[in-house]
Amino acid sequence: MVDPSGFAFDTRDRCPACDSADVRTRYAGRFDQPPIAPFIAEYYRADPAVLDGTYRLDQCLSCGTFFQAEVGNSALLETLYTDWVDWHWDPLRDPNYNFDVDHPRRSRDGHEIMAAARFLGRPLSGLKTLDFGMGWAGWARAAASLGCDSVGFDLSPARLEFAARYGVRAPVAGETFDFINTEQVFEHVTDPREVIRSLAAQLAPAGILKISVPSQHGVERLLAGLAAGAERIDATAIMPVHPLEHVNCYSRAGLLALAADVALEPVSHFAADFAFLIHRGSLAPGDLRRTAKSLARPFYNRLNPKNRYLWFRHAG
């Protein structure tokens, strides 16, 4: 663990999505004081006294994106994502994780990978994928099991090593990808405009960048509670603007502006989302609940009020 004396915060004074400087503060409270401090202590089992900064939630008046103005420096983020996050979760003991990696043809990730192959007109064995910010590599492992050239990247060396044991290699400089998966990633990055520039440069011709992030569902209700003096914060309520982690909470306009900055535009892929139906073993007739979820997912991805889900490709 990094020495907490090295923890510090960097301040962002422009919208991370559209780069507008026209922003206003909607809430500010110190990390080491209630109501943020008890949340930090309970959620991470970490001492909030080591966080000498302010949970300042700003909103862009141009695109509507919320963002945390103060974000952790490299020392703080290393500890956050190496030691504090997932202290209570072991992927190999999670039944849902294990089912998905053991049955990729029936999994949500597997169905999405099949959709990408169909949309691009490629066989699964001809698809080169990058799972960026892969965590414990569930999506990347599904891609590898389905025959894709599966590449994964994460800041954690331990997670890169874990993924490599299951056929997921790390990226090398200069290679490009047919499909780049960013599942619940862009809300975490402190400089999303730089990240999307890098990812756009790694797209193969006609390649797809998928972005899936929490929506702003419930943020105004959360802000009302904080303004009323709430002493405790529910993890579900604050999830879209989770202290330290979810430093960006995009509006749809903000995501479109972020993509447009690197000449990416959204694409419609609804028909391809049912490609799993033509793959043998993608449904389990005896598991009606899982089958129903699979059939409903293409609709849910578009209608879920708590999440934004978009595919982008280079304009033209």
Buried (B, 14 or more C-beta within 10 A) or exposed (E): EBEBEEBBBBEBEBBBBBBBEEBEEBBEBBBBEBBBBBBBBEBBEBEBEBBEBBBBBBBBEBBBBBBBBBBBBEBBBBBBBBBBBBEEEEBEEEEEBEEBBEBBBBBBBBBBBBBBBBBBEBEBEEBBBBBBBBBBBBBBBBBBBBBBBBBBBBEBEEBBEBBEEBBBBEEEEEEEBBBBBBBBBBBBBBBBBEBBEEBBEBBBEEBBBBBBBBBBBBBEEBBEBBEEEBEEBEEEBBBBBBBBBBBBBBBBBBBBBBBBBBEBEBBEBEEBBBBBEEBEEBBBEEEEEBBEEBEEBBEEBEEBEEBBBBBBBBEE
